[in-house]
Each structure stands twice: as structure tokens, then as C-alpha cells.
Amino acid sequence: MAKLSVNINKIATLRNSRGHNTPDVQKTALDCERFGAQGITVHPRPDERHIRYKDVHLLKPLLKTEFNIEGNPKEQKFVDLVLDIKPTQVTLVPDAGGQLTSDHGWDTLANKQYLQDIIGVFKAAGIRTSVFVDPVLKMIEGARETGTDRIELYTEEYARLYPVNRNEAIQPFAEAGKLALELGLGVNAGHDLNLDNLKFLKQHIPNLLEVSIGHALIVDALYYGLENTIQMYRRQLI
């Protein structure tokens, strides 16, 4: 069974829109754990438009499940945060400044030396590493050379094509998962996964270890309630 890590960025976005502490990001994270989430994900960006660096510090002593921090390690402030917090996992994402959301994986060939160096820094601190990649076989082979523990498959293209032709949509991701297994890499996945497409993804990547889901899960929670929604997502991962 793959683990469900709930990305709580959208909770912080809602809070920030009014300038108060409603909804309470820390309480929501604890509620997610209580309702069955097996991890909490945050993605602090330099402009702190959703999760703030202060939030990450407040969350660390509270969480009892896996803590996953996503971000671009080329921001020194991000590197310092991760080394200070020492989460269960750091997911390295090649976001540009001001980017609305993550929209591409690493070129693990062109950035091989850089990724080797920064991954070495995090692993020396005892932090599991994951590299955000597109389902391109040569990029997964390149990821192995960086020394990362896992890859996270960027699943936007899968989600986009799923309503049109799900068998075609899943093919590169199934191949990517198979290659990662052969190379000894753990496989995570995230981006635009939802209650419609998640189960099919899991069925075709049997070695999937973890999914990180935020936007769709929070939207569904508006209709179904947070506790019920988390349980609905977990059932898709059996």
C-alpha cells in the first residue's frame, strides 16, 4: 500500500488571504494525521505566498508521521531550513522564482554534479532524498547517478491525458516505475492526482511508495469533509 502524504499548502493559502490564523495550519496538519494521512507535505517558496518558513518550524515538533519538505535547493534559505528541520524526506524540485506551481522535472543529466553535491549534503544529515522527474527513462537513469534515494514522478501529463485515453496516459509512467525498481530507486508520485485517476496509477506502478496530494484533496474536502476525503484517497492506494 502506497502512503498518502497530504500537501497542506492550500490551507496556508486560505489562511494568508485574510491575514489571521484561520484556518490554523498546524491544527489542520494534526487533523490530517488523526484522520489517516501517513505524511504531511509542505512546499515553502521564497515569497511565502502559502506555507511560510515559520510554519515549517512550528510543524516539526508536532508531527508524528513522515514530514516531507519540497523545494528548490538552489535557494540557500531552503537548504538551511531543511538542514535545521531534518524532515523525513526532502523532495528537490526545480522551480523558478515566482512559479505558480511545479511544472517540470529535473534534467538529471545536465544537473548531475549539482544534484550529487546537494544530495550528499542532505544524506549526510540523515535526510531521505527524492528528485522530481518527468517520466523520461534517461532522466531516471540520470537520477540514479545523483545518489538520490527516490524519484517523484511528475504526473500532470498523466492526469491531463487520463480522461482521454488512460491506457496511453499511464504507459510512460508504468515504464518509469519499472525502470526505477530495476535501478533500486524508490518511487513517489505527485501533481494533479485525484479520486478519479489515483487508483489506476497505483495499479500500474505496483512499487509506488508514496503520493503527495494537495489541491484536489483539499477541494474534495469542501464537499466530503476532510476526514472522509482522506479515507477516500487512502482506499485508492490499496
VEXFIDO-921381 format. One record per residue: x, y, z of N, C-alpha, C in turn; residue in one letter; residue number from 1. Coordinates in Angstrom, 3 decimals. Example, Ala and Ser with C-alpha at 12.3 -4.5 7.8 and 13.67 -1.06 7.14 Angstrom:
n.X n.Y n.Z ca.X ca.Y ca.Z c.X c.Y c.Z residuo num
13.190 -5.690 7.800 12.300 -4.500 7.800 13.200 -3.300 7.800 A 1
12.850 -2.250 7.080 13.670 -1.060 7.140 12.900 0.030 7.870 S 2
REM end
This chain:
n.X n.Y n.Z ca.X ca.Y ca.Z c.X c.Y c.Z residuo num
0.843 -1.193 0.000 0.000 0.000 0.000 0.880 1.244 0.000 M 1
0.670 2.128 -0.973 1.414 3.386 -1.017 0.905 4.327 0.074 A 2
1.802 5.121 0.596 1.432 6.067 1.634 0.836 7.335 1.031 K 3
-0.088 7.939 1.754 -0.686 9.213 1.369 -0.086 10.324 2.211 L 4
0.615 11.242 1.544 1.113 12.447 2.210 0.257 13.612 1.751 S 5
-0.334 14.321 2.684 -1.222 15.430 2.352 -0.421 16.731 2.301 V 6
-0.472 17.375 1.147 0.173 18.681 0.978 -0.781 19.755 1.499 N 7
-0.350 20.506 2.499 -1.238 21.477 3.144 -0.993 22.920 2.684 I 8
-0.329 23.090 1.552 -0.103 24.442 1.038 -1.397 25.228 0.866 N 9
-2.444 24.567 0.351 -3.695 25.278 0.081 -4.356 25.766 1.367 K 10
-4.137 25.053 2.463 -4.660 25.515 3.754 -3.988 26.837 4.123 I 11
-2.685 26.903 3.890 -1.950 28.135 4.184 -2.363 29.270 3.258 A 12
-2.657 28.955 1.998 -3.118 29.972 1.053 -4.416 30.605 1.541 T 13
-5.327 29.761 1.994 -6.609 30.254 2.507 -6.389 31.115 3.748 L 14
-5.547 30.666 4.643 -5.244 31.459 5.843 -4.656 32.813 5.481 R 15
-3.691 32.808 4.574 -2.989 34.042 4.220 -3.902 35.066 3.557 N 16
-4.988 34.593 2.946 -5.884 35.510 2.233 -6.593 36.485 3.162 S 17
-6.661 36.155 4.459 -7.325 37.042 5.419 -6.380 37.635 6.454 R 18
-5.161 37.143 6.503 -4.186 37.739 7.403 -4.307 37.338 8.858 G 19
-5.132 36.346 9.146 -5.288 35.873 10.525 -4.763 34.437 10.607 H 20
-5.255 33.658 11.546 -4.777 32.280 11.690 -5.916 31.285 11.498 N 21
-6.804 31.615 10.570 -7.918 30.736 10.243 -7.928 30.466 8.746 T 22
-7.836 29.207 8.346 -7.671 28.011 9.181 -6.266 27.910 9.774 P 23
-6.178 27.228 10.883 -4.921 27.029 11.583 -4.131 25.919 10.882 D 24
-3.004 26.276 10.296 -2.215 25.318 9.507 -1.723 24.163 10.364 V 25
-1.229 24.456 11.553 -0.703 23.396 12.409 -1.813 22.445 12.856 Q 26
-2.951 22.988 13.241 -4.072 22.140 13.663 -4.560 21.278 12.496 K 27
-4.622 21.863 11.321 -5.077 21.096 10.163 -4.134 19.933 9.874 T 28
-2.839 20.176 9.984 -1.866 19.101 9.764 -2.082 17.964 10.762 A 29
-2.291 18.321 12.014 -2.529 17.295 13.038 -3.836 16.565 12.787 L 30
-4.851 17.286 12.323 -6.120 16.652 11.984 -5.935 15.676 10.819 D 31
-5.145 16.063 9.826 -4.874 15.167 8.696 -4.249 13.866 9.192 C 32
-3.290 13.980 10.094 -2.682 12.778 10.675 -3.727 11.947 11.419 E 33
-4.535 12.626 12.212 -5.554 11.933 13.013 -6.566 11.224 12.119 R 34
-6.830 11.807 10.954 -7.812 11.239 10.034 -7.225 10.170 9.103 F 35
-5.916 9.900 9.232 -5.347 8.792 8.487 -4.233 9.119 7.518 G 36
-3.883 10.394 7.355 -2.752 10.724 6.492 -1.484 10.118 7.070 A 37
-0.651 9.580 6.195 0.587 8.928 6.641 1.800 9.831 6.474 Q 38
1.552 11.057 6.082 2.609 12.040 5.957 2.018 13.415 5.699 G 39
2.825 14.429 5.958 2.458 15.810 5.677 3.528 16.405 4.778 I 40
3.090 17.050 3.696 3.999 17.698 2.758 3.793 19.201 2.785 T 41
4.907 19.937 2.736 4.854 21.391 2.567 5.852 21.774 1.479 V 42
5.542 22.859 0.798 6.438 23.355 -0.254 6.603 24.861 -0.053 H 43
7.502 25.259 0.845 7.724 26.694 1.067 8.440 27.322 -0.122 P 44
7.912 28.428 -0.604 8.548 29.149 -1.706 9.131 30.450 -1.176 R 45
10.074 31.035 -1.919 10.760 32.236 -1.419 9.814 33.382 -1.050 P 46
8.697 33.521 -1.782 7.772 34.624 -1.486 6.799 34.286 -0.360 D 47
6.835 33.049 0.144 5.991 32.596 1.257 4.511 32.886 0.999 E 48
4.081 32.693 -0.250 2.688 33.009 -0.583 1.693 31.987 -0.025 R 49
2.187 30.849 0.390 1.305 29.897 1.081 2.001 29.434 2.366 H 50
2.679 28.313 2.365 3.399 27.884 3.563 4.547 28.856 3.847 I 51
4.638 29.292 5.076 5.722 30.181 5.494 6.809 29.372 6.198 R 52
7.991 29.906 6.166 9.099 29.213 6.830 8.795 29.026 8.323 Y 53
8.123 29.982 8.911 7.733 29.859 10.321 6.821 28.652 10.525 K 54
5.915 28.408 9.568 5.018 27.252 9.670 5.799 25.949 9.770 D 55
6.850 25.849 8.965 7.639 24.619 8.949 8.274 24.371 10.314 V 56
8.793 25.440 10.920 9.389 25.312 12.253 8.340 24.928 13.299 H 57
7.137 25.455 13.158 6.074 25.135 14.110 5.573 23.697 13.942 L 58
5.596 23.204 12.711 5.089 21.862 12.443 6.026 20.767 12.950 L 59
7.304 21.001 12.844 8.290 19.953 13.121 8.068 19.223 14.449 K 60
7.922 19.916 15.587 7.769 19.178 16.849 6.388 18.560 17.046 P 61
5.442 18.892 16.169 4.072 18.419 16.349 3.783 17.126 15.600 L 62
4.386 16.950 14.439 4.019 15.851 13.557 4.543 14.509 14.050 L 63
3.719 13.492 13.858 4.099 12.137 14.254 4.278 11.212 13.041 K 64
3.852 11.661 11.880 4.029 10.879 10.658 5.222 11.444 9.895 T 65
5.415 10.975 8.659 6.527 11.460 7.864 6.325 12.922 7.459 E 66
7.404 13.672 7.535 7.381 15.085 7.154 8.206 15.217 5.882 F 67
7.565 15.720 4.827 8.204 15.873 3.528 8.247 17.357 3.170 N 68
9.441 17.888 2.959 9.586 19.290 2.558 10.048 19.331 1.113 I 69
9.274 20.014 0.269 9.602 20.166 -1.142 10.171 21.557 -1.391 E 70
11.035 21.652 -2.405 11.524 22.975 -2.777 12.753 22.918 -3.644 G 71
13.176 24.091 -4.087 14.349 24.213 -4.944 15.593 24.426 -4.084 N 72
16.512 23.466 -4.103 17.693 23.579 -3.243 18.685 24.652 -3.710 P 73
18.417 25.277 -4.860 19.293 26.356 -5.293 19.020 27.636 -4.496 K 74
17.951 27.614 -3.698 17.676 28.689 -2.741 18.365 28.312 -1.427 E 75
19.377 29.064 -1.030 20.129 28.725 0.178 19.242 28.733 1.419 Q 76
18.252 29.618 1.412 17.328 29.665 2.549 16.586 28.343 2.703 K 77
16.259 27.735 1.595 15.580 26.433 1.628 16.511 25.356 2.176 F 78
17.738 25.339 1.700 18.717 24.353 2.181 18.911 24.484 3.687 V 79
19.056 25.719 4.153 19.251 25.957 5.588 18.048 25.468 6.390 D 80
16.854 25.704 5.848 15.632 25.254 6.524 15.617 23.741 6.665 L 81
15.889 23.040 5.573 15.844 21.572 5.600 16.873 21.016 6.570 V 82
18.073 21.569 6.567 19.118 21.067 7.469 18.778 21.356 8.924 L 83
18.053 22.431 9.160 17.642 22.767 10.528 16.503 21.854 10.994 D 84
15.518 21.644 10.123 14.334 20.864 10.490 14.613 19.365 10.498 I 85
15.443 18.914 9.546 15.722 17.481 9.370 14.426 16.675 9.222 K 86
13.681 16.920 8.143 12.453 16.158 7.908 12.771 14.721 7.527 P 87
11.745 13.900 7.449 11.931 12.531 6.986 12.480 12.522 5.569 T 88
11.953 13.431 4.738 12.303 13.445 3.321 12.357 14.875 2.799 Q 89
13.309 15.129 1.923 13.334 16.378 1.168 13.157 16.019 -0.297 V 90
12.196 16.688 -0.954 11.938 16.466 -2.366 12.461 17.670 -3.138 T 91
13.417 17.432 -4.025 14.076 18.505 -4.743 13.327 18.795 -6.037 L 92
12.856 20.051 -6.160 12.017 20.461 -7.283 12.667 21.657 -7.966 V 93
12.802 21.638 -9.306 13.483 22.734 -10.000 12.582 23.922 -10.308 P 94
11.896 24.441 -9.308 11.025 25.600 -9.510 11.827 26.859 -9.795 D 95
11.278 27.691 -10.650 11.843 29.017 -10.860 11.182 29.985 -9.886 A 96
11.815 31.132 -9.658 11.240 32.129 -8.771 9.905 32.619 -9.289 G 97
8.910 32.718 -8.415 7.603 33.216 -8.798 6.746 32.226 -9.565 G 98
7.194 31.005 -9.718 6.446 29.996 -10.473 5.148 29.667 -9.747 Q 99
4.041 29.585 -10.515 2.739 29.342 -9.904 2.683 27.989 -9.209 L 100
3.145 26.968 -9.910 3.195 25.621 -9.346 4.274 24.842 -10.086 T 101
4.661 23.710 -9.550 5.695 22.902 -10.199 5.188 22.428 -11.562 S 102
6.022 22.559 -12.602 5.541 22.185 -13.929 6.562 21.414 -14.765 D 103
7.649 20.950 -14.159 8.611 20.129 -14.885 9.570 19.491 -13.890 H 104
10.168 18.387 -14.345 11.150 17.713 -13.508 12.559 18.180 -13.818 G 105
13.514 17.635 -13.073 14.925 17.964 -13.271 15.467 17.346 -14.556 W 106
16.363 18.054 -15.197 17.237 17.442 -16.188 18.387 16.863 -15.378 D 107
18.279 15.582 -15.068 19.255 14.970 -14.166 20.608 14.748 -14.827 T 108
20.651 14.860 -16.148 21.924 14.723 -16.855 22.694 16.034 -16.808 L 109
22.014 17.125 -17.169 22.671 18.430 -17.175 23.026 18.902 -15.768 A 110
22.242 18.461 -14.771 22.450 18.912 -13.388 23.051 17.824 -12.498 N 111
23.687 16.845 -13.121 24.182 15.692 -12.381 25.114 16.081 -11.235 K 112
26.131 16.876 -11.518 27.104 17.209 -10.482 26.464 18.019 -9.361 Q 113
25.626 18.988 -9.743 24.963 19.799 -8.725 24.092 18.917 -7.819 Y 114
23.306 18.040 -8.429 22.430 17.182 -7.634 23.221 16.222 -6.763 L 115
24.303 15.685 -7.286 25.151 14.814 -6.461 25.629 15.557 -5.221 Q 116
26.063 16.803 -5.421 26.605 17.574 -4.299 25.545 17.877 -3.250 D 117
24.391 18.378 -3.680 23.382 18.789 -2.708 22.722 17.583 -2.051 I 118
22.554 16.501 -2.806 22.007 15.283 -2.219 22.965 14.736 -1.165 I 119
24.250 14.835 -1.440 25.242 14.421 -0.458 25.128 15.195 0.843 G 120
24.826 16.482 0.734 24.655 17.326 1.922 23.471 16.846 2.757 V 121
22.350 16.590 2.089 21.153 16.171 2.818 21.296 14.763 3.388 F 122
21.882 13.866 2.625 22.027 12.495 3.113 23.002 12.416 4.277 K 123
24.005 13.278 4.282 24.940 13.320 5.414 24.228 13.734 6.692 A 124
23.116 14.468 6.534 22.323 14.891 7.692 21.243 13.866 8.039 A 125
21.224 12.726 7.337 20.270 11.675 7.645 18.888 11.893 7.064 G 126
18.799 12.691 6.004 17.513 13.024 5.400 17.344 12.242 4.098 I 127
16.242 11.537 3.976 15.948 10.817 2.730 15.700 11.826 1.605 R 128
16.230 11.523 0.421 16.101 12.462 -0.690 15.252 11.876 -1.812 T 129
14.515 12.773 -2.463 13.710 12.412 -3.625 13.876 13.513 -4.667 S 130
14.007 13.125 -5.930 14.215 14.073 -7.019 12.999 14.064 -7.933 V 131
12.441 15.230 -8.183 11.259 15.407 -9.023 11.658 15.234 -10.486 F 132
11.051 14.258 -11.176 11.428 13.978 -12.559 10.207 13.714 -13.425 V 133
10.358 14.007 -14.721 9.371 13.595 -15.704 9.572 12.104 -15.991 D 134
8.553 11.438 -16.558 8.680 10.000 -16.828 9.494 9.741 -18.097 P 135
10.727 10.180 -18.072 11.655 10.023 -19.193 12.762 9.085 -18.720 V 136
12.925 7.975 -19.390 13.798 6.923 -18.887 15.232 7.392 -18.677 L 137
15.754 8.209 -19.586 17.139 8.656 -19.425 17.285 9.586 -18.223 K 138
16.203 10.297 -17.859 16.259 11.150 -16.677 16.213 10.326 -15.394 M 139
15.533 9.199 -15.459 15.502 8.308 -14.300 16.851 7.621 -14.140 I 140
17.446 7.219 -15.251 18.800 6.670 -15.182 19.773 7.713 -14.625 E 141
19.589 8.978 -15.055 20.424 10.052 -14.531 20.197 10.281 -13.049 G 142
18.946 10.117 -12.599 18.635 10.301 -11.178 19.401 9.308 -10.323 A 143
19.530 8.095 -10.828 20.274 7.095 -10.064 21.716 7.547 -9.841 R 144
22.297 8.194 -10.850 23.684 8.635 -10.747 23.871 9.775 -9.751 E 145
22.786 10.432 -9.379 22.899 11.535 -8.419 23.028 11.037 -6.983 T 146
22.661 9.763 -6.755 22.712 9.225 -5.402 21.422 9.381 -4.624 G 147
20.353 9.845 -5.281 19.084 10.025 -4.590 18.505 8.691 -4.144 T 148
17.711 8.747 -3.084 17.040 7.542 -2.596 15.806 7.215 -3.429 D 149
15.094 8.267 -3.836 13.842 8.085 -4.553 13.724 9.098 -5.690 R 150
12.774 8.843 -6.564 12.321 9.840 -7.517 10.862 10.134 -7.217 I 151
10.410 11.333 -7.568 8.984 11.619 -7.561 8.567 11.895 -8.997 E 152
7.687 11.071 -9.526 7.215 11.233 -10.889 6.233 12.400 -10.958 L 153
6.499 13.320 -11.873 5.632 14.473 -12.100 4.463 14.013 -12.962 Y 154
3.263 13.954 -12.384 2.140 13.252 -13.003 1.119 14.152 -13.691 T 155
1.463 15.409 -13.951 0.498 16.309 -14.609 0.066 15.777 -15.968 E 156
1.001 15.278 -16.753 0.666 14.778 -18.085 -0.243 13.558 -18.012 E 157
0.005 12.700 -17.038 -0.880 11.559 -16.820 -2.298 12.024 -16.504 Y 158
-2.408 12.980 -15.588 -3.723 13.475 -15.194 -4.439 14.162 -16.360 A 159
-3.701 14.863 -17.181 -4.287 15.573 -18.321 -4.834 14.605 -19.360 R 160
-4.098 13.536 -19.620 -4.496 12.593 -20.662 -5.447 11.502 -20.167 L 161
-5.530 11.316 -18.875 -6.325 10.224 -18.314 -7.776 10.209 -18.808 Y 162
-8.479 11.348 -18.846 -9.874 11.304 -19.304 -10.002 10.963 -20.789 P 163
-8.949 11.144 -21.553 -8.985 10.905 -22.993 -8.653 9.454 -23.334 V 164
-7.530 8.988 -22.774 -7.080 7.619 -23.031 -6.186 7.200 -21.873 N 165
-6.757 6.561 -20.899 -5.997 6.273 -19.683 -4.885 5.259 -19.913 R 166
-5.093 4.337 -20.854 -4.044 3.359 -21.130 -2.823 4.005 -21.767 N 167
-3.061 4.953 -22.646 -1.955 5.697 -23.244 -1.301 6.595 -22.208 E 168
-2.119 7.183 -21.357 -1.610 8.113 -20.350 -0.671 7.432 -19.362 A 169
-0.992 6.203 -19.006 -0.216 5.537 -17.950 1.074 4.919 -18.459 I 170
1.168 4.658 -19.753 2.287 3.879 -20.278 3.667 4.401 -19.878 Q 171
3.980 5.697 -20.103 5.328 6.150 -19.725 5.576 6.096 -18.230 P 172
4.544 6.220 -17.453 4.709 6.192 -16.002 4.923 4.760 -15.505 F 173
4.221 3.813 -16.108 4.440 2.413 -15.759 5.862 1.993 -16.119 A 174
6.340 2.428 -17.279 7.703 2.109 -17.699 8.727 2.767 -16.772 E 175
8.424 3.986 -16.380 9.320 4.698 -15.466 9.390 3.992 -14.120 A 176
8.236 3.551 -13.620 8.223 2.838 -12.351 8.993 1.529 -12.412 G 177
8.861 0.824 -13.523 9.569 -0.440 -13.700 11.085 -0.226 -13.732 K 178
11.518 0.796 -14.471 12.946 1.078 -14.548 13.492 1.483 -13.187 L 179
12.756 2.325 -12.474 13.205 2.759 -11.149 13.400 1.566 -10.226 A 180
12.483 0.613 -10.299 12.602 -0.596 -9.478 13.872 -1.358 -9.828 L 181
14.138 -1.489 -11.122 15.336 -2.193 -11.577 16.614 -1.491 -11.120 E 182
16.538 -0.152 -11.014 17.709 0.636 -10.634 17.854 0.796 -9.123 L 183
16.888 0.262 -8.385 16.959 0.358 -6.935 16.485 1.682 -6.372 G 184
15.687 2.411 -7.142 15.157 3.694 -6.690 13.731 3.536 -6.179 L 185
13.421 4.168 -5.054 12.047 4.234 -4.599 11.261 5.183 -5.483 G 186
9.945 4.971 -5.571 9.107 5.780 -6.448 7.995 6.472 -5.669 V 187
7.977 7.787 -5.748 6.876 8.609 -5.283 6.193 9.223 -6.502 N 188
5.048 9.839 -6.308 4.363 10.495 -7.426 3.544 11.657 -6.898 A 189
3.359 12.661 -7.758 2.537 13.783 -7.351 2.306 14.787 -8.455 G 190
1.189 15.435 -8.399 0.728 16.559 -9.212 -0.535 16.164 -9.982 H 191
-1.628 16.837 -9.627 -2.934 16.664 -10.272 -3.525 15.270 -10.108 D 192
-3.063 14.533 -9.121 -3.687 13.250 -8.817 -4.976 13.502 -8.038 L 193
-5.985 12.684 -8.307 -7.285 12.899 -7.665 -8.023 11.566 -7.517 N 194
-9.253 11.637 -7.054 -10.018 10.416 -6.805 -10.355 9.661 -8.080 L 195
-10.333 10.320 -9.223 -10.636 9.658 -10.482 -9.450 8.863 -11.020 D 196
-8.237 9.420 -10.909 -7.098 8.808 -11.605 -6.083 8.107 -10.699 N 197
-6.246 8.223 -9.397 -5.219 7.724 -8.482 -5.128 6.197 -8.463 L 198
-6.263 5.530 -8.401 -6.260 4.067 -8.291 -5.602 3.425 -9.516 K 199
-5.895 3.950 -10.694 -5.327 3.395 -11.931 -3.812 3.559 -11.940 F 200
-3.335 4.700 -11.437 -1.889 4.916 -11.335 -1.255 3.871 -10.429 L 201
-1.855 3.656 -9.266 -1.305 2.696 -8.308 -1.319 1.284 -8.877 K 202
-2.357 0.924 -9.612 -2.446 -0.416 -10.182 -1.319 -0.689 -11.179 Q 203
-0.858 0.357 -11.848 0.146 0.178 -12.895 1.562 0.527 -12.447 H 204
1.691 1.025 -11.231 3.017 1.213 -10.633 2.976 0.510 -9.274 I 205
3.066 -0.810 -9.271 2.898 -1.569 -8.018 3.969 -1.264 -6.978 P 206
5.110 -0.717 -7.416 6.166 -0.374 -6.468 6.075 1.071 -5.979 N 207
4.940 1.715 -6.233 4.726 3.086 -5.768 4.742 3.128 -4.245 L 208
5.572 4.005 -3.690 5.726 4.088 -2.238 4.893 5.190 -1.604 L 209
4.720 6.312 -2.317 4.085 7.473 -1.689 3.524 8.400 -2.754 E 210
2.371 8.974 -2.471 1.847 10.063 -3.291 1.677 11.285 -2.416 V 211
1.957 12.434 -2.991 1.765 13.709 -2.302 0.643 14.443 -3.019 S 212
-0.447 14.709 -2.303 -1.625 15.299 -2.934 -2.117 16.464 -2.081 I 213
-2.341 17.591 -2.738 -2.808 18.773 -2.028 -4.058 19.359 -2.620 G 214
-3.942 19.974 -3.776 -5.042 20.774 -4.333 -6.333 19.975 -4.460 H 215
-6.289 18.842 -5.145 -7.512 18.070 -5.371 -8.105 17.570 -4.059 A 216
-7.244 17.134 -3.149 -7.738 16.607 -1.873 -8.429 17.691 -1.057 L 217
-7.859 18.881 -1.030 -8.483 19.974 -0.267 -9.795 20.401 -0.909 I 218
-9.839 20.430 -2.244 -11.085 20.753 -2.939 -12.153 19.711 -2.618 V 219
-11.788 18.436 -2.671 -12.756 17.381 -2.346 -13.249 17.493 -0.907 D 220
-12.362 17.941 -0.031 -12.738 18.072 1.383 -13.841 19.109 1.579 A 221
-13.955 20.067 0.685 -15.032 21.061 0.768 -16.396 20.397 0.634 L 222
-16.425 19.304 -0.129 -17.687 18.602 -0.360 -17.884 17.423 0.589 Y 223
-16.822 16.666 0.830 -16.944 15.416 1.575 -16.492 15.502 3.016 Y 224
-15.840 16.597 3.394 -15.252 16.709 4.720 -13.836 16.155 4.712 G 225
-12.971 16.708 5.535 -11.555 16.345 5.493 -11.315 14.899 5.899 L 226
-11.938 14.453 6.980 -11.707 13.076 7.439 -12.167 12.072 6.389 E 227
-13.355 12.241 5.875 -13.885 11.324 4.879 -13.033 11.337 3.616 N 228
-12.584 12.516 3.210 -11.796 12.643 1.986 -10.461 11.905 2.108 T 229
-9.793 12.062 3.217 -8.517 11.366 3.415 -8.714 9.862 3.349 I 230
-9.783 9.369 3.954 -10.054 7.932 3.889 -10.385 7.489 2.470 Q 231
-11.085 8.325 1.718 -11.403 8.007 0.323 -10.127 7.901 -0.514 M 232
-9.190 8.799 -0.301 -7.934 8.748 -1.034 -7.105 7.536 -0.626 Y 233
-7.101 7.222 0.636 -6.327 6.063 1.078 -6.853 4.768 0.476 R 234
-8.164 4.694 0.286 -8.730 3.476 -0.303 -8.301 3.293 -1.760 R 235
-7.961 4.383 -2.418 -7.489 4.283 -3.804 -6.084 3.696 -3.895 Q 236
-5.376 3.664 -2.776 -3.970 3.252 -2.772 -3.756 1.825 -2.281 L 237
-4.839 1.134 -2.013 -4.728 -0.253 -1.536 -4.250 -1.167 -2.678 I 238
REM end
